[in-house]
Amino acid sequence: MTNLPAPDERFTVFTDRQKIFLTIILSLANLASPLAATSYVPLLPLLSRLFSTSLEAINLCVTVYVIFQAISTSLFAPYADVHGRRPVIFITYCLFTLASLGLALNGTKSYSGLLVLRALQSLGASTVPSLGYGIMADVAIPSERGQMLGPIGATGNLGVCIGLIVGGLIVFGSANIQWVFWALVILGGAMTLATKPSLDVMKHSQSQEVCDIEKAS
C-alpha cells in the first residue's frame, strides 16, 4: 500500500527556507505601523510649541492616525483579495514612505499638511499587518503557522515598545522633529526595496503550484 502524505502536507509548495525568509521580511515590514504611531508621541509638546498651537490640536494628529489605521484594512483588503496581496503591500509601503518623506519636508510649515500626511502615513503602514497574516496563511500549512505568527506578532509588539524610545532619543539628541520622520523614510524605503523581490518568491512558487495541479488533473 502506498503511504499518502498527511492532508496538510499536500497544500504547500514553499520550502522551509522560503518560509523563513518570508517570515523575516514580514516581521520587519510589520514594524512600520507601531513605530510610526508611537515614535510620534514624544514630539507632541515640541510640536505644540513649534506650530504655536494647543496641545489638544496636536493630539488630533494621533486621533487621525488611529482613525485611518482602523479603516485602512477595509479599504485595501478587498483590492488585495482580487489583485493579490503582493502588489497591495508594495503600493501601501510606497505610500507610507512618500507620506513620511512629506512629513520630513513639511517640518513645521503647515499644520493642515501635518494632519493630511499623518492620515496617508497611517493608510500606508497599517495595511501591512493584516495582509502579512494573510500571506502567512497562504504559504504555511495550519500546523506550521504558529512558527510564522510568533515572530510577526512579536515585532509588532516590539515596535510599540521601541517607538517611544526611538522618538525620544532622536528628539533629545537633535531637538529636530524632522529626524523622526527621516528615520521612518529610511525604514520605509529599505522595506519597499526589500519587499518587492522578496514577495516575488510567492508568485513563482504559486505559479509552480498551479502547474503541478494542472498536470495532476
C-alpha positions as YAML, in Angstrom:
chain: A
units: angstrom
residues:
- id: 1
  name: MET
  ca: [0.00, 0.00, 0.00]
- id: 2
  name: THR
  ca: [1.29, 3.45, -0.91]
- id: 3
  name: ASN
  ca: [1.83, 5.77, 2.02]
- id: 4
  name: LEU
  ca: [0.00, 9.00, 1.25]
- id: 5
  name: PRO
  ca: [1.15, 12.25, 2.85]
- id: 6
  name: ALA
  ca: [-1.00, 13.81, 5.51]
- id: 7
  name: PRO
  ca: [-3.65, 16.15, 4.04]
- id: 8
  name: ASP
  ca: [-1.89, 19.31, 5.27]
- id: 9
  name: GLU
  ca: [1.33, 18.33, 3.54]
- id: 10
  name: ARG
  ca: [-0.27, 18.44, 0.08]
- id: 11
  name: PHE
  ca: [-1.17, 22.12, 0.05]
- id: 12
  name: THR
  ca: [2.13, 23.99, 0.10]
- id: 13
  name: VAL
  ca: [4.99, 24.15, -2.36]
- id: 14
  name: PHE
  ca: [7.08, 26.53, -0.26]
- id: 15
  name: THR
  ca: [10.36, 25.27, 1.11]
- id: 16
  name: ASP
  ca: [11.39, 25.80, 4.72]
- id: 17
  name: ARG
  ca: [13.99, 28.33, 3.58]
- id: 18
  name: GLN
  ca: [11.38, 30.34, 1.66]
- id: 19
  name: LYS
  ca: [9.05, 30.36, 4.65]
- id: 20
  name: ILE
  ca: [11.82, 31.53, 6.98]
- id: 21
  name: PHE
  ca: [12.78, 34.25, 4.50]
- id: 22
  name: LEU
  ca: [9.19, 35.47, 4.18]
- id: 23
  name: THR
  ca: [8.79, 35.41, 7.97]
- id: 24
  name: ILE
  ca: [11.80, 37.70, 8.37]
- id: 25
  name: ILE
  ca: [10.59, 40.12, 5.68]
- id: 26
  name: LEU
  ca: [7.02, 40.26, 7.00]
- id: 27
  name: SER
  ca: [8.26, 40.67, 10.57]
- id: 28
  name: LEU
  ca: [10.39, 43.67, 9.60]
- id: 29
  name: ALA
  ca: [7.58, 45.09, 7.47]
- id: 30
  name: ASN
  ca: [5.28, 44.83, 10.48]
- id: 31
  name: LEU
  ca: [7.41, 47.39, 12.34]
- id: 32
  name: ALA
  ca: [6.20, 50.36, 10.28]
- id: 33
  name: SER
  ca: [2.77, 50.86, 11.81]
- id: 34
  name: PRO
  ca: [3.69, 50.72, 15.54]
- id: 35
  name: LEU
  ca: [6.89, 52.71, 15.02]
- id: 36
  name: ALA
  ca: [5.09, 55.47, 13.11]
- id: 37
  name: ALA
  ca: [2.36, 55.58, 15.76]
- id: 38
  name: THR
  ca: [4.49, 55.65, 18.91]
- id: 39
  name: SER
  ca: [7.65, 57.48, 17.81]
- id: 40
  name: TYR
  ca: [5.41, 60.50, 17.22]
- id: 41
  name: VAL
  ca: [4.26, 60.69, 20.86]
- id: 42
  name: PRO
  ca: [7.47, 62.24, 22.32]
- id: 43
  name: LEU
  ca: [7.13, 65.02, 19.73]
- id: 44
  name: LEU
  ca: [3.78, 66.30, 20.98]
- id: 45
  name: PRO
  ca: [4.95, 69.03, 23.40]
- id: 46
  name: LEU
  ca: [7.63, 70.20, 20.96]
- id: 47
  name: LEU
  ca: [5.16, 70.26, 18.06]
- id: 48
  name: SER
  ca: [2.75, 72.32, 20.13]
- id: 49
  name: ARG
  ca: [5.42, 74.99, 20.63]
- id: 50
  name: LEU
  ca: [6.74, 74.89, 17.06]
- id: 51
  name: PHE
  ca: [3.28, 75.19, 15.49]
- id: 52
  name: SER
  ca: [2.20, 77.74, 18.11]
- id: 53
  name: THR
  ca: [-0.98, 75.80, 18.75]
- id: 54
  name: SER
  ca: [-2.60, 73.97, 21.63]
- id: 55
  name: LEU
  ca: [-1.61, 70.51, 22.76]
- id: 56
  name: GLU
  ca: [-5.19, 69.40, 22.03]
- id: 57
  name: ALA
  ca: [-4.78, 70.42, 18.38]
- id: 58
  name: ILE
  ca: [-1.54, 68.47, 18.11]
- id: 59
  name: ASN
  ca: [-3.16, 65.46, 19.79]
- id: 60
  name: LEU
  ca: [-5.65, 65.49, 16.94]
- id: 61
  name: CYS
  ca: [-2.85, 64.07, 14.76]
- id: 62
  name: VAL
  ca: [-2.81, 61.00, 17.00]
- id: 63
  name: THR
  ca: [-6.57, 60.63, 16.64]
- id: 64
  name: VAL
  ca: [-6.34, 60.98, 12.85]
- id: 65
  name: TYR
  ca: [-3.66, 58.28, 12.73]
- id: 66
  name: VAL
  ca: [-5.77, 55.85, 14.77]
- id: 67
  name: ILE
  ca: [-8.91, 56.52, 12.67]
- id: 68
  name: PHE
  ca: [-7.14, 55.79, 9.39]
- id: 69
  name: GLN
  ca: [-5.39, 52.84, 11.00]
- id: 70
  name: ALA
  ca: [-8.84, 51.38, 11.68]
- id: 71
  name: ILE
  ca: [-10.19, 51.88, 8.16]
- id: 72
  name: SER
  ca: [-7.06, 51.06, 6.15]
- id: 73
  name: THR
  ca: [-7.66, 47.32, 6.04]
- id: 74
  name: SER
  ca: [-11.27, 47.84, 4.95]
- id: 75
  name: LEU
  ca: [-10.04, 49.97, 2.06]
- id: 76
  name: PHE
  ca: [-7.21, 47.78, 0.80]
- id: 77
  name: ALA
  ca: [-8.21, 44.23, 1.78]
- id: 78
  name: PRO
  ca: [-10.94, 43.86, -0.90]
- id: 79
  name: TYR
  ca: [-8.46, 45.03, -3.55]
- id: 80
  name: ALA
  ca: [-5.90, 42.54, -2.23]
- id: 81
  name: ASP
  ca: [-8.42, 39.70, -2.46]
- id: 82
  name: VAL
  ca: [-8.95, 40.46, -6.15]
- id: 83
  name: HIS
  ca: [-5.49, 41.50, -7.33]
- id: 84
  name: GLY
  ca: [-3.25, 39.76, -4.80]
- id: 85
  name: ARG
  ca: [-1.51, 40.78, -1.60]
- id: 86
  name: ARG
  ca: [1.94, 41.34, -3.12]
- id: 87
  name: PRO
  ca: [1.09, 44.46, -5.17]
- id: 88
  name: VAL
  ca: [-1.02, 45.91, -2.34]
- id: 89
  name: ILE
  ca: [1.79, 45.57, 0.20]
- id: 90
  name: PHE
  ca: [4.23, 47.18, -2.24]
- id: 91
  name: ILE
  ca: [1.84, 50.06, -3.03]
- id: 92
  name: THR
  ca: [0.97, 50.74, 0.60]
- id: 93
  name: TYR
  ca: [4.62, 50.70, 1.64]
- id: 94
  name: CYS
  ca: [5.35, 53.21, -1.13]
- id: 95
  name: LEU
  ca: [2.51, 55.35, 0.25]
- id: 96
  name: PHE
  ca: [3.95, 55.11, 3.76]
- id: 97
  name: THR
  ca: [7.41, 56.09, 2.54]
- id: 98
  name: LEU
  ca: [6.18, 59.04, 0.49]
- id: 99
  name: ALA
  ca: [3.96, 60.29, 3.33]
- id: 100
  name: SER
  ca: [6.91, 60.07, 5.75]
- id: 101
  name: LEU
  ca: [9.02, 61.99, 3.24]
- id: 102
  name: GLY
  ca: [6.30, 64.62, 3.03]
- id: 103
  name: LEU
  ca: [6.24, 64.93, 6.82]
- id: 104
  name: ALA
  ca: [10.02, 65.32, 6.92]
- id: 105
  name: LEU
  ca: [9.93, 68.04, 4.27]
- id: 106
  name: ASN
  ca: [6.88, 69.74, 5.76]
- id: 107
  name: GLY
  ca: [8.60, 70.22, 9.10]
- id: 108
  name: THR
  ca: [6.69, 72.96, 10.91]
- id: 109
  name: LYS
  ca: [5.41, 74.75, 7.80]
- id: 110
  name: SER
  ca: [1.79, 73.60, 7.72]
- id: 111
  name: TYR
  ca: [-0.44, 72.16, 10.43]
- id: 112
  name: SER
  ca: [-3.05, 71.03, 7.88]
- id: 113
  name: GLY
  ca: [-0.27, 69.34, 5.92]
- id: 114
  name: LEU
  ca: [0.75, 67.53, 9.10]
- id: 115
  name: LEU
  ca: [-2.79, 66.16, 9.53]
- id: 116
  name: VAL
  ca: [-3.17, 65.05, 5.91]
- id: 117
  name: LEU
  ca: [0.25, 63.43, 5.73]
- id: 118
  name: ARG
  ca: [-0.25, 61.60, 9.03]
- id: 119
  name: ALA
  ca: [-3.50, 60.19, 7.63]
- id: 120
  name: LEU
  ca: [-1.73, 58.99, 4.48]
- id: 121
  name: GLN
  ca: [1.13, 57.60, 6.55]
- id: 122
  name: SER
  ca: [-1.35, 55.61, 8.61]
- id: 123
  name: LEU
  ca: [-3.10, 54.27, 5.50]
- id: 124
  name: GLY
  ca: [0.21, 53.06, 4.11]
- id: 125
  name: ALA
  ca: [1.59, 51.49, 7.27]
- id: 126
  name: SER
  ca: [-1.49, 49.96, 8.84]
- id: 127
  name: THR
  ca: [-2.45, 47.64, 5.98]
- id: 128
  name: VAL
  ca: [0.73, 45.58, 6.17]
- id: 129
  name: PRO
  ca: [0.00, 43.60, 9.39]
- id: 130
  name: SER
  ca: [-3.35, 42.20, 8.24]
- id: 131
  name: LEU
  ca: [-2.06, 41.36, 4.76]
- id: 132
  name: GLY
  ca: [1.02, 39.79, 6.32]
- id: 133
  name: TYR
  ca: [-1.19, 37.40, 8.27]
- id: 134
  name: GLY
  ca: [-2.99, 36.56, 5.04]
- id: 135
  name: ILE
  ca: [0.29, 35.76, 3.32]
- id: 136
  name: MET
  ca: [1.25, 33.59, 6.27]
- id: 137
  name: ALA
  ca: [-1.98, 31.62, 5.84]
- id: 138
  name: ASP
  ca: [-1.23, 31.22, 2.12]
- id: 139
  name: VAL
  ca: [2.29, 29.86, 2.43]
- id: 140
  name: ALA
  ca: [2.16, 27.71, 5.59]
- id: 141
  name: ILE
  ca: [0.07, 24.69, 6.45]
- id: 142
  name: PRO
  ca: [-2.04, 25.08, 9.63]
- id: 143
  name: SER
  ca: [0.36, 23.12, 11.82]
- id: 144
  name: GLU
  ca: [3.25, 25.46, 10.89]
- id: 145
  name: ARG
  ca: [1.52, 28.83, 11.03]
- id: 146
  name: GLY
  ca: [2.39, 29.42, 14.66]
- id: 147
  name: GLN
  ca: [6.09, 29.41, 13.75]
- id: 148
  name: MET
  ca: [5.46, 32.35, 11.40]
- id: 149
  name: LEU
  ca: [2.84, 34.11, 13.50]
- id: 150
  name: GLY
  ca: [5.10, 34.32, 16.57]
- id: 151
  name: PRO
  ca: [7.89, 36.46, 15.05]
- id: 152
  name: ILE
  ca: [5.45, 38.61, 13.05]
- id: 153
  name: GLY
  ca: [3.36, 39.38, 16.12]
- id: 154
  name: ALA
  ca: [6.43, 39.90, 18.28]
- id: 155
  name: THR
  ca: [7.89, 42.58, 16.02]
- id: 156
  name: GLY
  ca: [4.57, 44.44, 16.07]
- id: 157
  name: ASN
  ca: [4.62, 44.50, 19.87]
- id: 158
  name: LEU
  ca: [8.32, 45.36, 19.87]
- id: 159
  name: GLY
  ca: [7.64, 48.33, 17.60]
- id: 160
  name: VAL
  ca: [5.20, 49.74, 20.16]
- id: 161
  name: CYS
  ca: [7.87, 49.48, 22.86]
- id: 162
  name: ILE
  ca: [10.84, 50.89, 20.99]
- id: 163
  name: GLY
  ca: [8.93, 53.57, 19.07]
- id: 164
  name: LEU
  ca: [8.69, 55.77, 22.15]
- id: 165
  name: ILE
  ca: [12.37, 55.26, 22.91]
- id: 166
  name: VAL
  ca: [13.49, 55.94, 19.34]
- id: 167
  name: GLY
  ca: [11.36, 59.08, 19.06]
- id: 168
  name: GLY
  ca: [12.57, 60.36, 22.42]
- id: 169
  name: LEU
  ca: [16.25, 59.70, 21.67]
- id: 170
  name: ILE
  ca: [16.09, 61.38, 18.27]
- id: 171
  name: VAL
  ca: [14.40, 64.49, 19.66]
- id: 172
  name: PHE
  ca: [16.70, 64.57, 22.68]
- id: 173
  name: GLY
  ca: [19.80, 64.21, 20.53]
- id: 174
  name: SER
  ca: [18.89, 66.60, 17.74]
- id: 175
  name: ALA
  ca: [15.95, 68.70, 19.02]
- id: 176
  name: ASN
  ca: [14.64, 68.35, 15.46]
- id: 177
  name: ILE
  ca: [11.29, 66.67, 14.83]
- id: 178
  name: GLN
  ca: [12.15, 66.10, 11.19]
- id: 179
  name: TRP
  ca: [14.73, 63.43, 12.03]
- id: 180
  name: VAL
  ca: [11.99, 61.20, 13.42]
- id: 181
  name: PHE
  ca: [10.25, 61.31, 10.05]
- id: 182
  name: TRP
  ca: [13.53, 60.90, 8.16]
- id: 183
  name: ALA
  ca: [14.13, 57.72, 10.18]
- id: 184
  name: LEU
  ca: [10.73, 56.45, 9.03]
- id: 185
  name: VAL
  ca: [11.61, 57.38, 5.43]
- id: 186
  name: ILE
  ca: [14.75, 55.25, 5.69]
- id: 187
  name: LEU
  ca: [12.77, 52.34, 7.15]
- id: 188
  name: GLY
  ca: [10.05, 52.68, 4.52]
- id: 189
  name: GLY
  ca: [12.49, 52.98, 1.63]
- id: 190
  name: ALA
  ca: [14.53, 49.99, 2.75]
- id: 191
  name: MET
  ca: [11.46, 47.81, 3.23]
- id: 192
  name: THR
  ca: [9.91, 48.93, -0.07]
- id: 193
  name: LEU
  ca: [13.05, 47.80, -1.88]
- id: 194
  name: ALA
  ca: [13.22, 44.56, 0.10]
- id: 195
  name: THR
  ca: [9.52, 43.69, -0.08]
- id: 196
  name: LYS
  ca: [9.07, 43.62, -3.86]
- id: 197
  name: PRO
  ca: [11.69, 40.97, -4.75]
- id: 198
  name: SER
  ca: [11.03, 39.05, -1.53]
- id: 199
  name: LEU
  ca: [7.32, 38.67, -2.15]
- id: 200
  name: ASP
  ca: [8.05, 37.63, -5.74]
- id: 201
  name: VAL
  ca: [9.02, 34.32, -4.14]
- id: 202
  name: MET
  ca: [5.29, 33.80, -3.62]
- id: 203
  name: LYS
  ca: [4.49, 34.45, -7.27]
- id: 204
  name: HIS
  ca: [7.00, 31.92, -8.57]
- id: 205
  name: SER
  ca: [6.03, 29.25, -6.04]
- id: 206
  name: GLN
  ca: [2.31, 29.73, -6.60]
- id: 207
  name: SER
  ca: [2.82, 29.51, -10.36]
- id: 208
  name: GLN
  ca: [4.63, 26.22, -9.81]
- id: 209
  name: GLU
  ca: [1.73, 25.02, -7.67]
- id: 210
  name: VAL
  ca: [-0.79, 25.85, -10.41]
- id: 211
  name: CYS
  ca: [1.30, 23.96, -12.97]
- id: 212
  name: ASP
  ca: [1.50, 20.94, -10.68]
- id: 213
  name: ILE
  ca: [-2.27, 20.95, -10.21]
- id: 214
  name: GLU
  ca: [-2.88, 21.21, -13.96]
- id: 215
  name: LYS
  ca: [-0.51, 18.33, -14.63]
- id: 216
  name: ALA
  ca: [-2.18, 16.21, -11.97]
- id: 217
  name: SER
  ca: [-5.59, 16.86, -13.48]
...
